[in-house]
Amino acid sequence: MLTLEPILRSAGLDPAAVQVIRHAFVREHEDTEDHGIDADSTDEEILAYTSRQSAKPRVFPSAPPRIWIVFIREGGDRARFWAVVENRGEVYNDGVIRKFDLVVSEQMSDLRNRLVIGWRSPRAWRLNGPTSAGYPVMEIADAQPLPFPGFDQLILNHSHLQAVMREHRYASWRTALASVQGVYLITDTNDGRQYVGKADGVENIFQRWSSYAVNGHGGNVELRGLNPSGFRYSLLRVFDPSTPTREIDAAESHFKLALATRQHGLNRN
């Protein structure tokens, strides 16, 4: 029987370092007297609702973990995954209500609204990670295909790039990227430095970017040792595979010069 634990670990989450919350549709939260959520609640409303917790230690831990995994109750014992959120700390506490600075994480984003687990403790709304890790997976629904946004609109961070390379819903994106060669840009958002690269010859953009998805640096010496979580990938110009290599080389040199990536960026040549 598949349980939640291997799914958490495959997303890089240690069950011992998370807590799992199951929201139910209620008019008013019994501990905080806040208005609850319903089937029409927006993601912003669900996040705001999650951020407000009771100040009573018996209700909510005085030192909650950094990662919270949020589910929404369905019929019976089913709970559907909503999102992983990162707790960046308490921002308010009046002795009755505590508020936390929460942001939605990209972790497990490919499973949002698709993963359903069996919730064994009907009266519990919050569980520690090791307990929830043993809960059974009841369903992982097929992902809905996402339309390719176009070469000019494509901007991916590293986690999104990895999802594009592996998830079924991005099949049309992979087809599009495999159909062109070209010149691309990698920006390290940690310091603003940029790297201009190319895919030419027998290599297309899909093949080139696949290597970045695996290790972050794609074999480029300039990118080794940098944290790829801050990388952002975009296309500067695309070419038909029949384009002579010299034309792609010339375009790459132009963008290196225009963006000064040799003097102030990550290109060495």
C-alpha positions in Angstrom: 0.0 0.0 0.0 1.4 3.4 -1.0 1.6 5.8 1.9 2.3 9.5 2.2 5.9 9.0 3.4 7.6 8.2 0.0 5.8 11.1 -1.6 7.1 13.4 1.1 10.7 12.1 0.8 10.7 12.2 -3.0 9.9 16.0 -2.6 12.8 16.4 -0.3 10.6 16.6 2.9 11.6 14.8 6.1 8.4 13.7 7.8 10.0 14.5 11.2 10.4 18.1 10.2 6.8 18.9 9.0 3.3 19.1 10.3 0.2 18.2 8.4 -3.1 20.1 8.6 -6.5 19.1 7.3 -9.0 22.0 6.9 -12.7 21.3 6.9 -15.4 23.5 5.4 -16.9 25.3 8.5 -18.6 28.6 9.0 -16.5 29.5 12.0 -13.3 28.1 13.5 -14.1 26.7 17.0 -10.8 27.8 18.6 -10.2 31.3 17.0 -13.8 32.2 16.1 -12.5 33.2 12.7 -14.7 32.8 9.7 -14.0 29.4 8.1 -13.5 28.4 4.5 -15.9 26.8 2.0 -15.8 25.2 -1.5 -15.7 28.7 -3.1 -12.7 30.0 -1.0 -9.8 31.3 -3.0 -6.2 30.2 -2.5 -5.5 33.6 -0.9 -8.4 33.0 1.6 -7.2 29.5 2.4 -3.7 30.7 3.0 -4.9 33.5 5.2 -7.1 31.1 7.1 -4.1 28.7 7.6 -2.0 31.6 8.9 -4.3 32.3 11.9 -4.0 29.8 14.7 -5.0 29.4 18.3 -2.5 30.7 20.9 -3.4 27.8 23.2 -0.4 25.3 23.3 -2.8 22.4 23.7 -4.5 23.3 20.4 -1.5 24.4 18.3 2.3 23.9 19.0 4.1 26.8 20.6 7.0 26.2 18.2 5.5 24.8 14.9 7.9 23.5 12.2 8.9 25.5 9.2 7.0 23.3 6.7 3.2 22.8 6.8 1.4 20.4 4.5 -2.2 21.5 4.0 -5.1 19.2 3.0 -8.8 20.0 2.5 -11.4 17.5 3.8 -13.6 15.7 1.3 -16.4 13.3 2.0 -15.8 10.5 4.5 -12.1 10.0 5.4 -10.7 11.6 2.3 -8.4 14.6 2.4 -7.2 16.3 -0.8 -3.8 18.0 -0.9 -4.0 21.8 -1.2 -0.4 23.0 -0.9 2.9 22.9 1.0 3.5 26.2 2.8 6.6 27.6 4.4 6.3 29.2 7.9 8.5 32.2 8.0 7.7 33.0 11.6 5.1 34.4 14.0 4.0 38.0 13.2 1.2 38.5 15.7 0.1 37.0 19.1 -2.5 38.6 21.4 -2.7 35.6 23.7 -5.8 34.3 21.8 -4.8 34.4 18.2 -1.5 33.9 16.6 -0.7 34.9 13.0 2.2 33.4 10.9 3.9 34.7 7.8 3.2 31.8 5.4 4.1 31.5 1.7 3.1 28.8 -0.7 6.0 26.5 -1.6 6.8 25.0 -5.0 7.4 21.6 -3.2 4.8 19.0 -4.4 3.2 21.6 -6.6 2.6 19.0 -9.2 0.3 17.1 -6.8 -1.9 20.1 -5.8 -5.5 19.1 -6.0 -4.5 15.7 -7.3 -3.3 13.8 -4.3 -5.9 12.3 -1.9 -5.0 10.5 1.3 -7.1 8.6 3.8 -7.4 10.5 7.1 -7.5 7.9 9.8 -8.1 10.2 12.7 -11.6 11.8 12.1 -11.4 14.2 15.1 -7.8 15.3 14.4 -7.2 18.4 12.2 -3.4 18.6 12.8 -0.9 15.8 12.8 2.9 15.5 13.2 4.7 14.4 10.1 5.7 10.9 11.2 2.1 10.0 12.0 0.7 11.4 8.8 3.5 9.6 6.8 1.8 6.3 7.4 -1.6 7.5 6.1 -2.6 5.7 2.9 -2.7 7.3 -0.6 -6.2 6.8 -2.0 -5.8 8.6 -5.3 -3.5 10.6 -7.5 -5.6 12.1 -10.2 -4.3 12.6 -13.7 -2.8 16.1 -14.3 -4.6 18.4 -16.7 -2.4 19.4 -19.7 -1.1 22.9 -19.6 -0.9 24.8 -22.9 2.6 26.0 -24.0 2.8 29.8 -23.4 5.1 30.5 -26.4 8.8 30.9 -26.7 8.7 34.6 -26.0 6.7 34.2 -22.8 8.7 31.3 -21.3 10.4 32.1 -17.9 11.1 29.1 -15.6 12.8 28.8 -12.2 14.8 25.6 -11.5 12.0 23.7 -9.8 9.6 24.6 -12.6 12.1 23.5 -15.1 12.4 20.1 -13.4 8.6 19.8 -13.5 8.5 20.6 -17.2 11.0 17.9 -17.9 9.2 15.1 -16.0 5.4 15.7 -15.7 2.8 14.5 -18.1 0.9 17.9 -18.1 3.9 19.6 -19.7 4.2 17.2 -22.7 3.4 19.9 -25.2 6.1 22.1 -23.7 8.7 19.4 -24.2 7.5 18.9 -27.8 7.9 22.7 -28.4 11.3 22.9 -26.9 12.5 19.8 -28.8 11.5 21.5 -32.1 13.9 24.4 -31.9 17.6 25.3 -31.4 18.6 28.7 -30.1 20.2 31.0 -27.6 19.0 31.1 -24.0 19.6 33.1 -20.8 20.2 31.9 -17.3 19.9 34.5 -14.6 21.1 33.9 -11.1 18.5 35.9 -9.1 20.6 35.8 -6.0 23.1 38.3 -7.4 21.7 39.3 -10.9 24.6 37.7 -12.9 23.7 36.2 -16.2 24.8 33.4 -18.5 24.2 33.2 -22.2 24.2 29.7 -23.7 23.1 28.0 -26.9 21.7 24.7 -28.3 22.9 24.0 -31.8 24.1 21.2 -34.1 22.5 17.9 -33.0 21.2 19.4 -29.7 17.9 21.2 -29.3 16.7 23.4 -26.4 14.8 20.5 -24.7 18.0 18.3 -24.7 20.1 21.2 -23.4 17.7 22.2 -20.7 17.2 18.6 -19.6 20.8 18.6 -18.4 20.2 21.8 -16.3 17.1 20.1 -14.7 19.3 17.2 -13.6 22.2 19.0 -11.9 21.7 22.8 -12.2 24.9 23.5 -14.1 24.5 21.3 -17.3 28.2 20.8 -17.4 29.1 24.5 -17.6 32.1 25.3 -15.5 30.8 28.8 -14.8 27.7 27.5 -13.1 29.2 24.8 -11.0 29.1 25.5 -7.3 26.2 27.9 -7.6 22.8 27.2 -6.0 20.4 26.4 -8.9 17.3 27.2 -6.8 17.9 30.8 -7.7 18.3 30.3 -11.5 15.7 31.6 -14.0 15.7 30.2 -17.5 14.4 32.1 -20.6 14.9 32.1 -24.4 16.5 35.0 -26.2 16.1 33.7 -29.8 15.0 30.4 -31.3 16.0 28.9 -34.6 14.8 26.1 -36.9 17.0 23.0 -36.6 18.1 23.5 -40.2 19.7 26.8 -39.4 23.5 26.8 -40.0 25.5 26.6 -36.8 27.4 29.8 -37.7 24.2 31.8 -37.5 23.4 30.5 -33.9 27.0 31.1 -32.9 26.7 34.7 -34.2 23.5 35.3 -32.2 25.1 33.9 -29.1 28.1 36.2 -29.4 25.8 39.2 -30.0 23.8 38.5 -26.8 27.0 38.0 -24.7 28.2 41.4 -26.0 24.8 43.1 -25.5 24.3 41.8 -22.0 28.0 42.1 -21.0 28.0 38.6 -19.6 31.7 38.1 -20.2 32.7 41.2 -18.2 29.9 41.3 -15.6 28.2 37.9 -15.8 28.9 34.2 -15.8 30.4 33.6 -19.3 34.1 33.0 -19.5 34.4 33.2 -23.3 
